[in-house]
Amino acid sequence: MLTVKILGSGCANCKKLEAVAREAATAAQLEAEFIKVTDMRQIMTYDLLSTPGLVINEKLVSSGRIPTVAEVQKWLTA
């Protein structure tokens, strides 16, 4: 099972990113665990420049923007 982390303070963009990631996982018929990381110290361990950040299996794949469902799907299936 994949582990997907949404890094951010819980802002509107963080919520949008989570929705996109969930939609991508569902579309690809993948089982994934979604974790919201709001603690700044934890977020900083991922070396991202701006939130929201998307981490798949401990690898930062996106930061500072909302990727498309297709992009997230590609990362999930890579």
PDB file of N, CA, C and O in Angstrom:
ATOM      1  N   MET A   1       0.839  -1.195   0.000  1.00  0.00           N
ATOM      2  CA  MET A   1       0.000   0.000   0.000  1.00  0.00           C
ATOM      3  C   MET A   1       0.882   1.256   0.000  1.00  0.00           C
ATOM      4  O   MET A   1       1.926   1.300   0.651  1.00  0.00           O
ATOM      5  N   LEU A   2       0.442   2.253  -0.732  1.00  0.00           N
ATOM      6  CA  LEU A   2       1.170   3.516  -0.825  1.00  0.00           C
ATOM      7  C   LEU A   2       0.886   4.393   0.390  1.00  0.00           C
ATOM      8  O   LEU A   2      -0.196   4.343   0.976  1.00  0.00           O
ATOM      9  N   THR A   3       1.876   5.191   0.751  1.00  0.00           N
ATOM     10  CA  THR A   3       1.681   6.195   1.791  1.00  0.00           C
ATOM     11  C   THR A   3       1.787   7.560   1.125  1.00  0.00           C
ATOM     12  O   THR A   3       2.811   7.895   0.529  1.00  0.00           O
ATOM     13  N   VAL A   4       0.719   8.340   1.232  1.00  0.00           N
ATOM     14  CA  VAL A   4       0.671   9.666   0.620  1.00  0.00           C
ATOM     15  C   VAL A   4       0.552  10.695   1.740  1.00  0.00           C
ATOM     16  O   VAL A   4      -0.372  10.641   2.550  1.00  0.00           O
ATOM     17  N   LYS A   5       1.493  11.626   1.774  1.00  0.00           N
ATOM     18  CA  LYS A   5       1.453  12.674   2.799  1.00  0.00           C
ATOM     19  C   LYS A   5       1.204  14.021   2.155  1.00  0.00           C
ATOM     20  O   LYS A   5       1.801  14.371   1.137  1.00  0.00           O
ATOM     21  N   ILE A   6       0.304  14.768   2.777  1.00  0.00           N
ATOM     22  CA  ILE A   6       0.015  16.132   2.360  1.00  0.00           C
ATOM     23  C   ILE A   6       0.700  17.032   3.382  1.00  0.00           C
ATOM     24  O   ILE A   6       0.356  17.003   4.564  1.00  0.00           O
ATOM     25  N   LEU A   7       1.664  17.831   2.935  1.00  0.00           N
ATOM     26  CA  LEU A   7       2.398  18.706   3.843  1.00  0.00           C
ATOM     27  C   LEU A   7       1.862  20.123   3.743  1.00  0.00           C
ATOM     28  O   LEU A   7       1.813  20.703   2.658  1.00  0.00           O
ATOM     29  N   GLY A   8       1.462  20.678   4.876  1.00  0.00           N
ATOM     30  CA  GLY A   8       0.965  22.048   4.883  1.00  0.00           C
ATOM     31  C   GLY A   8       0.179  22.353   6.135  1.00  0.00           C
ATOM     32  O   GLY A   8      -0.073  21.474   6.960  1.00  0.00           O
ATOM     33  N   SER A   9      -0.201  23.597   6.267  1.00  0.00           N
ATOM     34  CA  SER A   9      -0.869  24.071   7.477  1.00  0.00           C
ATOM     35  C   SER A   9      -2.348  23.699   7.545  1.00  0.00           C
ATOM     36  O   SER A   9      -2.999  23.922   8.566  1.00  0.00           O
ATOM     37  N   GLY A  10      -2.875  23.139   6.474  1.00  0.00           N
ATOM     38  CA  GLY A  10      -4.298  22.826   6.442  1.00  0.00           C
ATOM     39  C   GLY A  10      -5.081  23.901   5.699  1.00  0.00           C
ATOM     40  O   GLY A  10      -6.299  24.007   5.846  1.00  0.00           O
ATOM     41  N   CYS A  11      -4.375  24.694   4.903  1.00  0.00           N
ATOM     42  CA  CYS A  11      -4.990  25.783   4.137  1.00  0.00           C
ATOM     43  C   CYS A  11      -5.853  25.226   2.994  1.00  0.00           C
ATOM     44  O   CYS A  11      -5.902  24.016   2.775  1.00  0.00           O
ATOM     45  N   ALA A  12      -6.519  26.113   2.284  1.00  0.00           N
ATOM     46  CA  ALA A  12      -7.390  25.714   1.171  1.00  0.00           C
ATOM     47  C   ALA A  12      -6.620  24.924   0.115  1.00  0.00           C
ATOM     48  O   ALA A  12      -7.131  23.937  -0.415  1.00  0.00           O
ATOM     49  N   ASN A  13      -5.384  25.354  -0.196  1.00  0.00           N
ATOM     50  CA  ASN A  13      -4.582  24.641  -1.196  1.00  0.00           C
ATOM     51  C   ASN A  13      -4.208  23.240  -0.730  1.00  0.00           C
ATOM     52  O   ASN A  13      -4.132  22.310  -1.533  1.00  0.00           O
ATOM     53  N   CYS A  14      -3.975  23.092   0.575  1.00  0.00           N
ATOM     54  CA  CYS A  14      -3.659  21.768   1.120  1.00  0.00           C
ATOM     55  C   CYS A  14      -4.859  20.835   0.942  1.00  0.00           C
ATOM     56  O   CYS A  14      -4.703  19.665   0.594  1.00  0.00           O
ATOM     57  N   LYS A  15      -6.039  21.363   1.183  1.00  0.00           N
ATOM     58  CA  LYS A  15      -7.264  20.569   1.040  1.00  0.00           C
ATOM     59  C   LYS A  15      -7.491  20.194  -0.426  1.00  0.00           C
ATOM     60  O   LYS A  15      -7.905  19.076  -0.732  1.00  0.00           O
ATOM     61  N   LYS A  16      -7.213  21.148  -1.336  1.00  0.00           N
ATOM     62  CA  LYS A  16      -7.347  20.879  -2.770  1.00  0.00           C
ATOM     63  C   LYS A  16      -6.380  19.790  -3.200  1.00  0.00           C
ATOM     64  O   LYS A  16      -6.741  18.883  -3.951  1.00  0.00           O
ATOM     65  N   LEU A  17      -5.135  19.888  -2.714  1.00  0.00           N
ATOM     66  CA  LEU A  17      -4.116  18.903  -3.046  1.00  0.00           C
ATOM     67  C   LEU A  17      -4.533  17.516  -2.567  1.00  0.00           C
ATOM     68  O   LEU A  17      -4.362  16.530  -3.285  1.00  0.00           O
ATOM     69  N   GLU A  18      -5.074  17.442  -1.370  1.00  0.00           N
ATOM     70  CA  GLU A  18      -5.525  16.145  -0.854  1.00  0.00           C
ATOM     71  C   GLU A  18      -6.639  15.576  -1.727  1.00  0.00           C
ATOM     72  O   GLU A  18      -6.648  14.383  -2.027  1.00  0.00           O
ATOM     73  N   ALA A  19      -7.570  16.425  -2.132  1.00  0.00           N
ATOM     74  CA  ALA A  19      -8.679  15.977  -2.988  1.00  0.00           C
ATOM     75  C   ALA A  19      -8.155  15.447  -4.320  1.00  0.00           C
ATOM     76  O   ALA A  19      -8.622  14.416  -4.805  1.00  0.00           O
ATOM     77  N   VAL A  20      -7.185  16.149  -4.916  1.00  0.00           N
ATOM     78  CA  VAL A  20      -6.587  15.731  -6.188  1.00  0.00           C
ATOM     79  C   VAL A  20      -5.877  14.387  -6.018  1.00  0.00           C
ATOM     80  O   VAL A  20      -6.018  13.496  -6.856  1.00  0.00           O
ATOM     81  N   ALA A  21      -5.120  14.246  -4.939  1.00  0.00           N
ATOM     82  CA  ALA A  21      -4.373  13.009  -4.684  1.00  0.00           C
ATOM     83  C   ALA A  21      -5.320  11.826  -4.471  1.00  0.00           C
ATOM     84  O   ALA A  21      -5.083  10.731  -4.981  1.00  0.00           O
ATOM     85  N   ARG A  22      -6.392  12.059  -3.713  1.00  0.00           N
ATOM     86  CA  ARG A  22      -7.373  10.990  -3.475  1.00  0.00           C
ATOM     87  C   ARG A  22      -8.051  10.580  -4.789  1.00  0.00           C
ATOM     88  O   ARG A  22      -8.253   9.394  -5.049  1.00  0.00           O
ATOM     89  N   GLU A  23      -8.394  11.570  -5.605  1.00  0.00           N
ATOM     90  CA  GLU A  23      -9.034  11.304  -6.892  1.00  0.00           C
ATOM     91  C   GLU A  23      -8.105  10.489  -7.795  1.00  0.00           C
ATOM     92  O   GLU A  23      -8.545   9.558  -8.469  1.00  0.00           O
ATOM     93  N   ALA A  24      -6.816  10.848  -7.803  1.00  0.00           N
ATOM     94  CA  ALA A  24      -5.827  10.147  -8.624  1.00  0.00           C
ATOM     95  C   ALA A  24      -5.683   8.695  -8.172  1.00  0.00           C
ATOM     96  O   ALA A  24      -5.618   7.789  -9.003  1.00  0.00           O
ATOM     97  N   ALA A  25      -5.635   8.472  -6.864  1.00  0.00           N
ATOM     98  CA  ALA A  25      -5.495   7.113  -6.329  1.00  0.00           C
ATOM     99  C   ALA A  25      -6.721   6.275  -6.683  1.00  0.00           C
ATOM    100  O   ALA A  25      -6.599   5.110  -7.062  1.00  0.00           O
ATOM    101  N   THR A  26      -7.897   6.876  -6.556  1.00  0.00           N
ATOM    102  CA  THR A  26      -9.140   6.175  -6.884  1.00  0.00           C
ATOM    103  C   THR A  26      -9.184   5.835  -8.368  1.00  0.00           C
ATOM    104  O   THR A  26      -9.540   4.718  -8.743  1.00  0.00           O
ATOM    105  N   ALA A  27      -8.822   6.801  -9.212  1.00  0.00           N
ATOM    106  CA  ALA A  27      -8.837   6.594 -10.658  1.00  0.00           C
ATOM    107  C   ALA A  27      -7.870   5.488 -11.083  1.00  0.00           C
ATOM    108  O   ALA A  27      -8.140   4.744 -12.026  1.00  0.00           O
ATOM    109  N   ALA A  28      -6.740   5.390 -10.379  1.00  0.00           N
ATOM    110  CA  ALA A  28      -5.737   4.372 -10.706  1.00  0.00           C
ATOM    111  C   ALA A  28      -6.019   3.048  -9.979  1.00  0.00           C
ATOM    112  O   ALA A  28      -5.273   2.079 -10.117  1.00  0.00           O
ATOM    113  N   GLN A  29      -7.106   3.029  -9.207  1.00  0.00           N
ATOM    114  CA  GLN A  29      -7.501   1.859  -8.420  1.00  0.00           C
ATOM    115  C   GLN A  29      -6.384   1.397  -7.492  1.00  0.00           C
ATOM    116  O   GLN A  29      -6.103   0.204  -7.372  1.00  0.00           O
ATOM    117  N   LEU A  30      -5.752   2.377  -6.836  1.00  0.00           N
ATOM    118  CA  LEU A  30      -4.668   2.090  -5.899  1.00  0.00           C
ATOM    119  C   LEU A  30      -5.137   2.304  -4.470  1.00  0.00           C
ATOM    120  O   LEU A  30      -5.922   3.208  -4.183  1.00  0.00           O
ATOM    121  N   GLU A  31      -4.638   1.453  -3.583  1.00  0.00           N
ATOM    122  CA  GLU A  31      -4.943   1.620  -2.178  1.00  0.00           C
ATOM    123  C   GLU A  31      -3.853   2.483  -1.579  1.00  0.00           C
ATOM    124  O   GLU A  31      -2.670   2.165  -1.700  1.00  0.00           O
ATOM    125  N   ALA A  32      -4.234   3.560  -0.941  1.00  0.00           N
ATOM    126  CA  ALA A  32      -3.244   4.464  -0.369  1.00  0.00           C
ATOM    127  C   ALA A  32      -3.715   4.959   0.990  1.00  0.00           C
ATOM    128  O   ALA A  32      -4.907   5.142   1.235  1.00  0.00           O
ATOM    129  N   GLU A  33      -2.751   5.166   1.850  1.00  0.00           N
ATOM    130  CA  GLU A  33      -3.029   5.747   3.160  1.00  0.00           C
ATOM    131  C   GLU A  33      -2.690   7.230   3.061  1.00  0.00           C
ATOM    132  O   GLU A  33      -1.589   7.591   2.644  1.00  0.00           O
ATOM    133  N   PHE A  34      -3.627   8.083   3.442  1.00  0.00           N
ATOM    134  CA  PHE A  34      -3.416   9.534   3.357  1.00  0.00           C
ATOM    135  C   PHE A  34      -3.142  10.094   4.743  1.00  0.00           C
ATOM    136  O   PHE A  34      -3.906   9.871   5.682  1.00  0.00           O
ATOM    137  N   ILE A  35      -2.039  10.826   4.853  1.00  0.00           N
ATOM    138  CA  ILE A  35      -1.644  11.409   6.130  1.00  0.00           C
ATOM    139  C   ILE A  35      -1.438  12.906   5.934  1.00  0.00           C
ATOM    140  O   ILE A  35      -0.748  13.333   5.008  1.00  0.00           O
ATOM    141  N   LYS A  36      -2.048  13.701   6.823  1.00  0.00           N
ATOM    142  CA  LYS A  36      -1.841  15.148   6.773  1.00  0.00           C
ATOM    143  C   LYS A  36      -0.741  15.488   7.761  1.00  0.00           C
ATOM    144  O   LYS A  36      -0.814  15.122   8.934  1.00  0.00           O
ATOM    145  N   VAL A  37       0.290  16.195   7.279  1.00  0.00           N
ATOM    146  CA  VAL A  37       1.385  16.624   8.148  1.00  0.00           C
ATOM    147  C   VAL A  37       1.295  18.136   8.292  1.00  0.00           C
ATOM    148  O   VAL A  37       1.522  18.871   7.331  1.00  0.00           O
ATOM    149  N   THR A  38       0.963  18.598   9.498  1.00  0.00           N
ATOM    150  CA  THR A  38       0.798  20.036   9.711  1.00  0.00           C
ATOM    151  C   THR A  38       1.895  20.613  10.602  1.00  0.00           C
ATOM    152  O   THR A  38       2.023  21.832  10.708  1.00  0.00           O
ATOM    153  N   ASP A  39       2.685  19.756  11.243  1.00  0.00           N
ATOM    154  CA  ASP A  39       3.750  20.212  12.122  1.00  0.00           C
ATOM    155  C   ASP A  39       4.930  20.742  11.292  1.00  0.00           C
ATOM    156  O   ASP A  39       5.516  20.006  10.498  1.00  0.00           O
ATOM    157  N   MET A  40       5.269  22.016  11.482  1.00  0.00           N
ATOM    158  CA  MET A  40       6.303  22.652  10.659  1.00  0.00           C
ATOM    159  C   MET A  40       7.660  21.946  10.762  1.00  0.00           C
ATOM    160  O   MET A  40       8.386  21.852   9.773  1.00  0.00           O
ATOM    161  N   ARG A  41       8.000  21.452  11.955  1.00  0.00           N
ATOM    162  CA  ARG A  41       9.290  20.754  12.096  1.00  0.00           C
ATOM    163  C   ARG A  41       9.320  19.491  11.247  1.00  0.00           C
ATOM    164  O   ARG A  41      10.332  19.181  10.618  1.00  0.00           O
ATOM    165  N   GLN A  42       8.207  18.765  11.230  1.00  0.00           N
ATOM    166  CA  GLN A  42       8.118  17.558  10.397  1.00  0.00           C
ATOM    167  C   GLN A  42       8.163  17.935   8.913  1.00  0.00           C
ATOM    168  O   GLN A  42       8.840  17.279   8.122  1.00  0.00           O
ATOM    169  N   ILE A  43       7.445  18.985   8.544  1.00  0.00           N
ATOM    170  CA  ILE A  43       7.397  19.431   7.150  1.00  0.00           C
ATOM    171  C   ILE A  43       8.798  19.813   6.667  1.00  0.00           C
ATOM    172  O   ILE A  43       9.170  19.494   5.538  1.00  0.00           O
ATOM    173  N   MET A  44       9.571  20.490   7.511  1.00  0.00           N
ATOM    174  CA  MET A  44      10.902  20.954   7.119  1.00  0.00           C
ATOM    175  C   MET A  44      11.873  19.788   6.860  1.00  0.00           C
ATOM    176  O   MET A  44      12.871  19.970   6.163  1.00  0.00           O
ATOM    177  N   THR A  45      11.601  18.620   7.400  1.00  0.00           N
ATOM    178  CA  THR A  45      12.491  17.473   7.163  1.00  0.00           C
ATOM    179  C   THR A  45      12.409  17.009   5.709  1.00  0.00           C
ATOM    180  O   THR A  45      13.269  16.256   5.253  1.00  0.00           O
ATOM    181  N   TYR A  46      11.382  17.451   4.979  1.00  0.00           N
ATOM    182  CA  TYR A  46      11.225  17.064   3.574  1.00  0.00           C
ATOM    183  C   TYR A  46      11.881  18.024   2.592  1.00  0.00           C
ATOM    184  O   TYR A  46      11.806  17.811   1.382  1.00  0.00           O
ATOM    185  N   ASP A  47      12.526  19.080   3.092  1.00  0.00           N
ATOM    186  CA  ASP A  47      13.276  19.976   2.220  1.00  0.00           C
ATOM    187  C   ASP A  47      12.404  20.620   1.137  1.00  0.00           C
ATOM    188  O   ASP A  47      12.831  20.759  -0.009  1.00  0.00           O
ATOM    189  N   LEU A  48      11.175  21.012   1.511  1.00  0.00           N
ATOM    190  CA  LEU A  48      10.346  21.688   0.518  1.00  0.00           C
ATOM    191  C   LEU A  48      10.404  23.189   0.739  1.00  0.00           C
ATOM    192  O   LEU A  48      10.540  23.660   1.868  1.00  0.00           O
ATOM    193  N   LEU A  49      10.297  23.936  -0.361  1.00  0.00           N
ATOM    194  CA  LEU A  49      10.441  25.386  -0.301  1.00  0.00           C
ATOM    195  C   LEU A  49       9.132  26.073   0.049  1.00  0.00           C
ATOM    196  O   LEU A  49       9.128  27.085   0.749  1.00  0.00           O
ATOM    197  N   SER A  50       8.025  25.528  -0.433  1.00  0.00           N
ATOM    198  CA  SER A  50       6.735  26.121  -0.096  1.00  0.00           C
ATOM    199  C   SER A  50       5.655  25.055  -0.093  1.00  0.00           C
ATOM    200  O   SER A  50       5.756  24.036  -0.778  1.00  0.00           O
ATOM    201  N   THR A  51       4.610  25.315   0.700  1.00  0.00           N
ATOM    202  CA  THR A  51       3.501  24.369   0.802  1.00  0.00           C
ATOM    203  C   THR A  51       2.442  24.722  -0.229  1.00  0.00           C
ATOM    204  O   THR A  51       2.452  25.854  -0.711  1.00  0.00           O
ATOM    205  N   PRO A  52       1.542  23.846  -0.596  1.00  0.00           N
ATOM    206  CA  PRO A  52       1.458  22.480  -0.079  1.00  0.00           C
ATOM    207  C   PRO A  52       2.492  21.563  -0.721  1.00  0.00           C
ATOM    208  O   PRO A  52       2.943  21.796  -1.842  1.00  0.00           O
ATOM    209  N   GLY A  53       2.852  20.530   0.004  1.00  0.00           N
ATOM    210  CA  GLY A  53       3.788  19.540  -0.507  1.00  0.00           C
ATOM    211  C   GLY A  53       3.115  18.187  -0.594  1.00  0.00           C
ATOM    212  O   GLY A  53       2.225  17.865   0.193  1.00  0.00           O
ATOM    213  N   LEU A  54       3.554  17.400  -1.565  1.00  0.00           N
ATOM    214  CA  LEU A  54       3.014  16.050  -1.735  1.00  0.00           C
ATOM    215  C   LEU A  54       4.167  15.058  -1.656  1.00  0.00           C
ATOM    216  O   LEU A  54       5.139  15.150  -2.405  1.00  0.00           O
ATOM    217  N   VAL A  55       4.040  14.111  -0.735  1.00  0.00           N
ATOM    218  CA  VAL A  55       5.064  13.094  -0.529  1.00  0.00           C
ATOM    219  C   VAL A  55       4.439  11.729  -0.775  1.00  0.00           C
ATOM    220  O   VAL A  55       3.409  11.395  -0.188  1.00  0.00           O
ATOM    221  N   ILE A  56       5.066  10.940  -1.647  1.00  0.00           N
ATOM    222  CA  ILE A  56       4.581   9.587  -1.922  1.00  0.00           C
ATOM    223  C   ILE A  56       5.684   8.617  -1.504  1.00  0.00           C
ATOM    224  O   ILE A  56       6.802   8.667  -2.016  1.00  0.00           O
ATOM    225  N   ASN A  57       5.347   7.738  -0.565  1.00  0.00           N
ATOM    226  CA  ASN A  57       6.330   6.779  -0.026  1.00  0.00           C
ATOM    227  C   ASN A  57       7.641   7.471   0.352  1.00  0.00           C
ATOM    228  O   ASN A  57       8.723   7.045  -0.052  1.00  0.00           O
ATOM    229  N   GLU A  58       7.525   8.536   1.127  1.00  0.00           N
ATOM    230  CA  GLU A  58       8.662   9.296   1.672  1.00  0.00           C
ATOM    231  C   GLU A  58       9.479  10.049   0.622  1.00  0.00           C
ATOM    232  O   GLU A  58      10.582  10.509   0.918  1.00  0.00           O
ATOM    233  N   LYS A  59       8.956  10.182  -0.601  1.00  0.00           N
ATOM    234  CA  LYS A  59       9.661  10.953  -1.632  1.00  0.00           C
ATOM    235  C   LYS A  59       8.830  12.187  -1.978  1.00  0.00           C
ATOM    236  O   LYS A  59       7.668  12.071  -2.368  1.00  0.00           O
ATOM    237  N   LEU A  60       9.435  13.374  -1.832  1.00  0.00           N
ATOM    238  CA  LEU A  60       8.747  14.626  -2.167  1.00  0.00           C
ATOM    239  C   LEU A  60       8.617  14.719  -3.678  1.00  0.00           C
ATOM    240  O   LEU A  60       9.625  14.743  -4.384  1.00  0.00           O
ATOM    241  N   VAL A  61       7.390  14.770  -4.184  1.00  0.00           N
ATOM    242  CA  VAL A  61       7.181  14.826  -5.634  1.00  0.00           C
ATOM    243  C   VAL A  61       6.668  16.184  -6.102  1.00  0.00           C
ATOM    244  O   VAL A  61       6.771  16.510  -7.285  1.00  0.00           O
ATOM    245  N   SER A  62       6.121  16.973  -5.191  1.00  0.00           N
ATOM    246  CA  SER A  62       5.564  18.260  -5.590  1.00  0.00           C
ATOM    247  C   SER A  62       5.566  19.219  -4.405  1.00  0.00           C
ATOM    248  O   SER A  62       5.306  18.812  -3.273  1.00  0.00           O
ATOM    249  N   SER A  63       5.861  20.501  -4.665  1.00  0.00           N
ATOM    250  CA  SER A  63       5.741  21.499  -3.602  1.00  0.00           C
ATOM    251  C   SER A  63       5.362  22.850  -4.185  1.00  0.00           C
ATOM    252  O   SER A  63       5.745  23.200  -5.301  1.00  0.00           O
ATOM    253  N   GLY A  64       4.602  23.594  -3.403  1.00  0.00           N
ATOM    254  CA  GLY A  64       4.249  24.959  -3.784  1.00  0.00           C
ATOM    255  C   GLY A  64       3.225  25.085  -4.888  1.00  0.00           C
ATOM    256  O   GLY A  64       3.009  26.184  -5.400  1.00  0.00           O
ATOM    257  N   ARG A  65       2.586  23.993  -5.269  1.00  0.00           N
ATOM    258  CA  ARG A  65       1.565  24.083  -6.315  1.00  0.00           C
ATOM    259  C   ARG A  65       0.604  22.903  -6.188  1.00  0.00           C
ATOM    260  O   ARG A  65       0.826  21.974  -5.412  1.00  0.00           O
ATOM    261  N   ILE A  66      -0.470  22.970  -6.973  1.00  0.00           N
ATOM    262  CA  ILE A  66      -1.436  21.875  -7.002  1.00  0.00           C
ATOM    263  C   ILE A  66      -1.258  21.160  -8.337  1.00  0.00           C
ATOM    264  O   ILE A  66      -1.635  21.698  -9.378  1.00  0.00           O
ATOM    265  N   PRO A  67      -0.689  19.955  -8.322  1.00  0.00           N
ATOM    266  CA  PRO A  67      -0.518  19.223  -9.583  1.00  0.00           C
ATOM    267  C   PRO A  67      -1.858  18.736 -10.118  1.00  0.00           C
ATOM    268  O   PRO A  67      -2.858  18.746  -9.399  1.00  0.00           O
ATOM    269  N   THR A  68      -1.878  18.314 -11.368  1.00  0.00           N
ATOM    270  CA  THR A  68      -3.115  17.789 -11.951  1.00  0.00           C
ATOM    271  C   THR A  68      -3.319  16.354 -11.482  1.00  0.00           C
ATOM    272  O   THR A  68      -2.389  15.707 -10.999  1.00  0.00           O
ATOM    273  N   VAL A  69      -4.536  15.870 -11.629  1.00  0.00           N
ATOM    274  CA  VAL A  69      -4.851  14.486 -11.271  1.00  0.00           C
ATOM    275  C   VAL A  69      -3.968  13.538 -12.080  1.00  0.00           C
ATOM    276  O   VAL A  69      -3.473  12.546 -11.546  1.00  0.00           O
ATOM    277  N   ALA A  70      -3.767  13.839 -13.373  1.00  0.00           N
ATOM    278  CA  ALA A  70      -2.938  13.002 -14.248  1.00  0.00           C
ATOM    279  C   ALA A  70      -1.497  12.935 -13.750  1.00  0.00           C
ATOM    280  O   ALA A  70      -0.888  11.865 -13.759  1.00  0.00           O
ATOM    281  N   GLU A  71      -0.948  14.070 -13.315  1.00  0.00           N
ATOM    282  CA  GLU A  71       0.419  14.092 -12.791  1.00  0.00           C
ATOM    283  C   GLU A  71       0.543  13.200 -11.548  1.00  0.00           C
ATOM    284  O   GLU A  71       1.456  12.382 -11.438  1.00  0.00           O
ATOM    285  N   VAL A  72      -0.397  13.379 -10.623  1.00  0.00           N
ATOM    286  CA  VAL A  72      -0.366  12.610  -9.378  1.00  0.00           C
ATOM    287  C   VAL A  72      -0.519  11.124  -9.685  1.00  0.00           C
ATOM    288  O   VAL A  72       0.147  10.290  -9.073  1.00  0.00           O
ATOM    289  N   GLN A  73      -1.389  10.797 -10.624  1.00  0.00           N
ATOM    290  CA  GLN A  73      -1.605   9.401 -11.013  1.00  0.00           C
ATOM    291  C   GLN A  73      -0.295   8.799 -11.535  1.00  0.00           C
ATOM    292  O   GLN A  73       0.038   7.659 -11.213  1.00  0.00           O
ATOM    293  N   LYS A  74       0.443   9.565 -12.337  1.00  0.00           N
ATOM    294  CA  LYS A  74       1.717   9.117 -12.884  1.00  0.00           C
ATOM    295  C   LYS A  74       2.718   8.821 -11.746  1.00  0.00           C
ATOM    296  O   LYS A  74       3.421   7.811 -11.773  1.00  0.00           O
ATOM    297  N   TRP A  75       2.764   9.721 -10.751  1.00  0.00           N
ATOM    298  CA  TRP A  75       3.679   9.537  -9.621  1.00  0.00           C
ATOM    299  C   TRP A  75       3.275   8.322  -8.792  1.00  0.00           C
ATOM    300  O   TRP A  75       4.130   7.568  -8.327  1.00  0.00           O
ATOM    301  N   LEU A  76       1.976   8.135  -8.609  1.00  0.00           N
ATOM    302  CA  LEU A  76       1.492   7.017  -7.788  1.00  0.00           C
ATOM    303  C   LEU A  76       1.813   5.666  -8.426  1.00  0.00           C
ATOM    304  O   LEU A  76       2.078   4.690  -7.724  1.00  0.00           O
ATOM    305  N   THR A  77       1.789   5.614  -9.761  1.00  0.00           N
ATOM    306  CA  THR A  77       1.994   4.349 -10.449  1.00  0.00           C
ATOM    307  C   THR A  77       3.447   4.123 -10.857  1.00  0.00           C
ATOM    308  O   THR A  77       3.790   3.055 -11.364  1.00  0.00           O
ATOM    309  N   ALA A  78       4.311   5.132 -10.636  1.00  0.00           N
ATOM    310  CA  ALA A  78       5.731   5.006 -11.028  1.00  0.00           C
ATOM    311  C   ALA A  78       6.452   3.933 -10.217  1.00  0.00           C
ATOM    312  O   ALA A  78       7.644   3.702 -10.421  1.00  0.00           O
TER     313      ALA A  78
END
